Amino acid sequence: MQSSRRKFIKGVGAASVLLATDSFAKPFNIIKDLKKISPNDKIRFATIGMGIQGNSDTRAALRNPEAEFVATADLYDGRLVHAKEAYNKDLFTTRDYREVLDRKDIDAVIIATPDHWHDRISIAAMNAGKHVYCEKPMVQHIDEGRAVIETWRKTGKTMQVGSQPSSGAAYAEAQRLMKSGEIGDLNFIEATYDRYNALGAWTYSIPPDASAQSIDWDRFLGDAPRRPFDATRFFRWRNYRDYGTGVAGDLFVHLITGMHFATGAIGPERIFSSGELSYWKDGRDVPDVMVTVLDYPETEKHTKFQAVLRVNFANAGAIKNVTRIVGTEGEILWSAAGLTLTKRKLPKAPGYGAGESYATFSDAMQQEFKKEYDAKYSEADRIAPAVQEIKFETPKEDDAHAKHFKNFFDNLRKGSQETCQDPVFGFRAAAPALACNISYFDKKIINWDPVEMKMKKK
């Protein structure tokens, strides 16, 4: 879709790319003169977008005592009223996010808007001197990633992408087990994020006062196609490609983030998606069932492996949303609640007998085979090591969401750009998820360069 926003971003990218001499996917020197915040100072932040995730992010940020919530922007008046009721009657509120960026007393912003606003506000915020916590996916379209990364590098601001589950204890344990080689050579990952309820399928409540007067509809549309006011599209924007990124951008991105965090992977090289709109036929234009296969090449961090992701919003069966990492000597099965490591190895001797070709040999050949087999394999070679199962339970006090903000705030305070999900990491999780959508709608395999972070023809 050609748009004024796309032209704007291309202009920003073209200007800022002049500052980078190497490929933007390569390491770079962190700017040394970043503004630091005194340990005694509060980090004053604003939230742009006070919907479901904006409120969740704000509460998680405030569970860090160094944070102070001072302003918010939203396009629905009722959310601005609620923000004052829920947080502070003196909170600065506005419909126009630019008024937040213009304030000199704000250190950082949380961007929790619909996906089609992520890149524009992230770029504007960093150029305005603000540090940025941007909800996942970092961008709505793959071609928007470069400009965000280049702006981050040019400005030297701290940026964190908000796929917070990976800051939980179970994810850290999965990463530790992978680094120590507990499951041998990685060869397969499967991960699911199924749901079976209306709210989980994004049929969110719409307030009775929703109208063109209480909502800034034109600003909401941004660079999306013009259309008359529609409260359903405003409050259930995830259901529409004009504003959201479907199940891939909302949920696959969490699964990919977790995989990358645990394994050290930086992205697949081939992506293919299939699915359908199975149950929630309410006018949405994105699928409610999607399955994607991602082929990951071998790197210095891991062997070649295949990943299969699934979201099913109409799963009336048993729902067990877990990630299963399989290797040649075991598997790790994990969710936010904890994980189970199962270690299993084959015996050295392959065995012989019923159900395979040995039974078809003549008596003489069976005797000869057995003699050679006994000479080659000892009794110990024929016994598999006992299966080991090790469980890890996430501590009750573990707060992945607050910890994700703490990582952001800690780096912000010391003038560092080394957050756990910086824009390069965030884009390497978002881009494959967005490629899942391209594969689904265009019915084709997507070839991806995970190092240079760009689509390939083949």
C-alpha positions in Angstrom: 0.0 0.0 0.0 1.5 3.3 -1.1 0.8 6.0 1.5 2.0 9.3 2.8 3.3 7.5 5.9 5.3 5.1 3.7 6.8 8.0 1.8 7.6 9.7 5.2 9.4 6.6 6.5 11.3 6.1 3.3 12.5 9.7 3.6 13.6 9.1 7.2 15.4 5.9 6.2 17.2 7.4 3.3 18.5 10.3 5.4 19.6 8.2 8.3 21.2 5.4 6.3 23.9 7.9 5.4 25.1 7.6 8.9 25.7 3.9 8.7 28.7 2.6 6.7 28.0 -1.1 7.2 25.0 -3.3 6.8 22.4 -2.4 9.4 22.3 -6.0 10.6 25.9 -6.0 11.8 27.1 -4.9 15.2 27.8 -1.2 15.8 29.5 1.1 18.3 27.1 2.4 20.9 27.1 6.2 21.1 29.0 7.2 24.2 27.4 10.5 25.1 23.9 9.3 25.8 21.9 11.2 28.3 21.9 9.4 31.6 19.3 9.6 34.4 20.5 9.9 38.0 19.8 6.9 40.2 17.9 9.3 42.5 15.6 10.5 39.7 12.2 9.0 38.8 11.9 7.8 35.2 8.9 9.8 33.9 7.0 8.0 31.2 3.8 8.5 29.1 1.7 5.8 27.5 0.4 6.4 24.0 -2.6 4.1 23.5 -4.5 3.3 26.7 -6.4 0.3 25.5 -6.0 -3.3 26.8 -2.3 -3.6 26.3 -1.6 0.0 27.2 -3.1 -0.4 30.6 -1.4 -3.7 31.1 2.0 -2.1 30.2 1.4 0.9 32.4 0.6 -1.2 35.4 3.7 -3.4 34.8 5.9 -0.3 34.4 4.6 1.1 37.7 5.5 -2.2 39.5 9.1 -0.8 39.1 9.4 1.8 41.9 11.6 4.1 39.8 8.8 4.8 37.3 6.4 7.6 37.4 3.4 7.8 35.0 2.8 11.4 34.0 0.9 11.6 30.7 -1.2 9.6 28.2 -2.6 10.0 24.8 -5.6 8.1 23.3 -8.1 8.6 20.6 -11.2 7.6 22.7 -12.2 10.2 25.3 -13.5 7.5 27.6 -10.0 6.0 28.0 -8.6 9.4 28.9 -11.3 9.7 31.6 -10.5 6.2 32.8 -6.8 6.9 33.0 -7.5 9.8 35.4 -9.8 7.6 37.4 -7.4 4.7 37.6 -4.0 6.3 38.0 -4.0 10.0 38.8 -6.7 12.7 38.5 -3.9 15.2 37.6 -2.6 13.1 34.8 -1.9 15.0 31.6 -4.2 13.6 28.8 -4.6 14.4 25.1 -5.8 12.9 21.9 -2.7 14.0 20.1 0.4 12.0 20.8 2.6 14.8 19.5 1.7 16.9 22.6 3.2 14.1 24.7 6.4 14.1 22.6 6.7 17.9 22.9 6.9 17.7 26.7 10.4 18.1 28.0 9.7 16.5 31.3 9.0 13.0 29.8 11.9 10.6 29.6 10.2 7.6 27.9 7.0 6.6 26.1 5.2 3.3 25.9 3.7 2.8 22.4 0.6 0.6 22.7 -1.3 1.7 19.7 -2.8 -0.4 16.9 0.1 -1.9 14.9 -0.1 0.5 11.9 1.0 3.4 14.1 4.1 1.6 15.7 6.8 2.7 13.3 5.7 6.3 12.9 5.4 7.0 16.6 8.6 5.1 17.5 10.5 7.2 15.0 8.9 10.4 16.0 9.5 9.7 19.7 13.2 8.9 19.3 13.7 12.0 17.2 12.0 14.0 19.9 14.6 12.7 22.4 12.3 10.0 24.1 13.3 6.5 25.0 10.8 4.0 23.6 9.1 0.9 24.7 7.1 -0.3 21.7 4.6 -3.1 21.8 5.1 -6.1 19.5 5.2 -6.5 16.6 7.7 -3.7 16.2 6.2 -2.8 12.8 3.2 -3.7 10.7 5.0 -4.2 7.4 8.4 -5.6 6.8 9.6 -2.6 4.8 9.1 -0.4 7.9 11.8 -2.1 10.0 14.9 -0.5 8.5 13.8 3.1 9.3 13.1 2.2 13.0 16.5 0.6 13.4 18.3 3.4 11.7 16.5 6.0 13.8 17.4 4.1 17.0 21.0 4.0 15.9 21.1 7.6 14.8 19.5 9.0 18.0 21.2 6.6 20.5 18.0 6.3 22.4 17.1 3.2 24.5 14.4 1.1 22.9 12.7 -2.1 24.1 10.2 -4.2 22.1 7.4 -5.5 24.2 7.2 -9.3 23.9 7.4 -9.6 27.7 6.9 -13.4 28.3 10.6 -14.1 27.4 11.7 -12.1 30.5 10.1 -14.8 32.6 12.1 -17.4 34.7 11.0 -20.4 32.6 12.4 -18.8 29.4 15.7 -18.1 31.2 15.9 -21.7 32.2 15.2 -22.9 28.7 18.0 -20.7 27.4 20.4 -22.1 30.0 19.5 -25.7 29.1 20.0 -25.0 25.4 23.4 -23.4 26.0 24.6 -26.3 28.1 23.6 -28.8 25.3 21.2 -30.8 27.4 19.1 -32.1 24.5 21.9 -32.7 22.0 21.6 -31.3 18.5 18.4 -29.2 18.0 16.3 -30.5 15.1 12.6 -29.5 15.7 10.5 -27.0 17.5 6.7 -26.8 17.8 4.7 -24.1 19.5 1.0 -23.3 19.9 -1.1 -20.4 21.1 -4.7 -21.7 20.8 -7.8 -20.1 22.3 -11.5 -20.9 22.7 -13.4 -17.8 23.8 -14.9 -14.7 22.2 -12.6 -12.2 24.0 -9.5 -14.2 23.2 -10.7 -14.1 19.5 -10.7 -10.3 19.8 -14.4 -9.6 20.0 -13.8 -6.9 22.6 -16.5 -4.9 24.3 -17.6 -1.7 22.6 -18.7 1.2 24.9 -22.2 2.6 24.5 -20.9 6.1 23.9 -18.6 5.1 21.0 -19.2 7.7 18.3 -17.4 10.0 15.8 -17.6 12.7 18.6 -16.0 10.6 21.4 -13.4 9.1 19.0 -10.8 10.8 16.8 -11.6 8.5 13.8 -9.5 10.4 11.2 -6.4 10.2 13.4 -7.0 6.5 14.1 -7.0 5.8 10.4 -3.6 7.4 9.9 -2.3 6.0 6.6 -5.0 3.3 6.4 -7.7 3.5 3.7 -10.3 6.2 4.3 -13.7 4.9 5.4 -16.7 6.1 7.4 -16.6 5.8 11.2 -16.9 2.2 12.4 -16.7 1.6 16.2 -16.2 -2.1 15.6 -13.0 -1.4 13.6 -11.8 1.0 16.2 -12.2 -1.3 19.3 -11.6 -4.6 17.5 -8.8 -3.4 15.2 -6.8 -6.7 15.4 -9.4 -8.3 13.2 -8.5 -6.1 10.2 -5.4 -6.0 8.0 -5.6 -2.2 7.6 -4.6 -1.8 11.3 -3.4 -5.0 12.7 -1.3 -8.1 11.8 -3.6 -11.0 12.6 -2.7 -14.0 14.7 0.8 -14.0 13.3 1.6 -10.5 14.4 -0.2 -10.8 17.7 0.7 -14.3 18.8 3.3 -16.0 16.5 5.6 -13.1 17.3 5.6 -14.2 21.0 6.4 -17.8 20.0 9.2 -16.7 17.6 10.6 -14.4 20.3 10.7 -17.2 22.8 12.4 -19.6 20.3 15.0 -17.0 19.4 15.7 -16.1 23.0 16.1 -19.8 24.0 18.1 -21.0 21.0 20.1 -17.9 19.9 18.5 -18.2 16.5 18.1 -15.0 14.4 15.5 -16.1 11.9 14.4 -18.7 9.4 15.3 -18.9 5.7 12.0 -20.3 4.4 8.4 -19.7 5.6 5.1 -21.2 4.5 1.7 -20.6 6.1 -1.7 -22.2 5.7 -5.0 -21.7 7.5 -8.5 -20.4 7.2 -11.3 -18.3 8.7 -13.0 -21.2 10.4 -15.4 -19.9 13.1 -15.3 -16.2 13.8 -17.0 -15.0 10.6 -17.9 -11.6 11.9 -16.6 -9.4 9.2 -12.9 -9.8 10.0 -10.4 -10.3 7.1 -7.8 -12.3 8.9 -7.7 -16.1 9.6 -8.6 -17.6 13.0 -6.6 -20.8 12.3 -3.0 -20.6 11.0 -0.2 -23.1 10.8 3.3 -22.1 9.7 6.4 -24.0 8.9 9.7 -22.2 9.3 13.0 -23.6 8.2 16.0 -22.4 10.1 19.6 -22.7 8.7 22.5 -23.9 10.7 24.5 -21.2 12.5 27.3 -21.1 15.1 24.5 -21.2 17.8 22.5 -24.1 16.6 22.1 -26.9 14.0 19.6 -26.7 11.2 16.0 -27.1 12.4 12.4 -26.8 11.5 9.7 -25.0 13.5 6.0 -25.5 13.3 3.7 -22.8 14.8 -0.1 -22.9 15.3 -2.9 -20.7 16.4 -6.4 -21.9 16.5 -9.1 -19.6 17.9 -11.8 -22.3 17.6 -10.1 -25.1 19.5 -12.8 -26.8 21.5 -10.5 -29.6 22.5 -7.8 -29.6 25.2 -5.6 -26.5 25.0 -2.0 -26.9 26.1 -0.1 -23.9 24.9 3.5 -24.9 25.1 6.7 -24.7 23.2 8.5 -28.0 22.6 12.2 -27.9 21.6 13.4 -31.3 20.4 16.9 -32.5 20.0 18.8 -35.7 19.4 19.1 -36.5 23.1 15.9 -35.1 24.6 13.3 -32.3 24.7 12.4 -29.2 26.6 8.7 -28.6 27.0 7.9 -25.2 28.4 5.4 -22.5 29.1 5.3 -19.4 31.3 4.4 -21.7 34.3 7.6 -23.8 34.0 9.3 -26.4 32.0 10.1 -30.1 31.8 13.5 -31.4 30.5 13.4 -35.0 29.3 16.7 -36.6 28.5 16.7 -39.7 26.4 19.5 -41.4 24.5 19.6 -44.4 22.1 21.8 -47.4 22.9 24.9 -47.8 20.8 23.6 -51.2 19.5 20.7 -50.9 17.0 19.1 -54.2 18.0 17.6 -56.8 15.7 14.7 -59.2 15.7 11.0 -59.3 14.9 9.6 -56.5 12.8 12.7 -55.9 10.6 14.7 -57.7 8.0 16.5 -60.1 10.3 13.4 -62.3 10.5 13.5 -62.8 6.7 17.1 -64.2 6.7 17.7 -67.9 6.3 18.6 -69.8 9.5 22.3 -69.9 8.4 22.4 -66.2 7.8 20.6 -65.4 11.1 23.3 -67.4 12.9 26.1 -65.6 11.0 24.5 -62.2 11.6 24.1 -62.9 15.4 27.8 -64.0 15.6 29.0 -60.8 14.0 26.6 -58.7 16.1 27.7 -60.2 19.4 31.4 -59.6 18.4 30.6 -55.9 17.6 28.4 -54.9 20.6 28.9 -55.6 24.3 26.0 -56.1 26.7 26.5 -52.5 27.9 26.2 -51.3 24.3 22.6 -52.8 24.1 21.2 -50.9 27.1 19.9 -47.3 26.7 20.6 -44.9 29.5 17.7 -44.4 31.9 15.3 -41.6 30.9 15.7 -38.5 33.0 13.0 -36.0 33.7 13.8 -32.7 35.4 11.1 -30.2 36.2 11.4 -26.4 36.8 8.5 -24.4 38.2 8.3 -20.7 37.7 8.4 -19.0 41.2 5.1 -17.5 42.2 6.7 -14.1 42.6 8.2 -14.1 39.1 6.8 -11.1 37.2 7.9 -11.3 33.6 6.1 -8.2 32.5 7.6 -6.0 35.2 11.0 -7.5 34.7 10.8 -6.7 31.0 10.3 -3.0 32.0 13.0 -3.2 34.5 15.4 -4.2 31.8 14.3 -1.2 29.7 14.6 1.2 32.7 18.0 -0.2 33.8 19.4 0.4 30.3 17.7 3.8 30.0 19.2 4.9 33.3 22.8 4.0 32.4 22.5 5.3 28.9 22.7 1.9 27.2 21.0 0.5 24.1 21.6 -3.1 25.1 18.0 -4.0 26.1 17.0 -7.7 25.9 14.7 -6.9 22.9 16.4 -4.1 21.0 15.0 -3.1 17.6 17.3 -5.6 15.8 16.1 -8.4 18.0 12.5 -7.1 17.8 12.6 -6.9 14.0 14.1 -10.4 13.7 11.1 -11.7 15.6 8.5 -9.5 13.9 9.6 -9.9 10.2 9.2 -13.7 10.1 5.7 -13.3 11.7 4.8 -10.7 9.1 6.1 -13.0 6.4 3.7 -15.7 7.7 0.9 -13.3 6.7 2.4 -12.7 3.3 2.7 -16.4 2.7 -0.9 -17.0 3.8 -2.5 -14.3 1.7 -0.3 -14.8 -1.4 -0.3 -18.6 -1.1 3.5 -18.9 -1.6 6.7 -19.7 0.2 8.6 -16.7 1.5 12.4 -16.8 1.3 14.1 -14.7 4.0 17.6 -13.6 4.7 17.9 -13.7 8.5 21.3 -12.0 8.6 20.5 -9.0 6.3 16.9 -9.1 7.4 15.3 -8.8 4.0 13.1 -10.9 1.7 14.8 -12.9 -1.1 13.5 -13.9 -4.5 14.6 -17.5 -3.9 
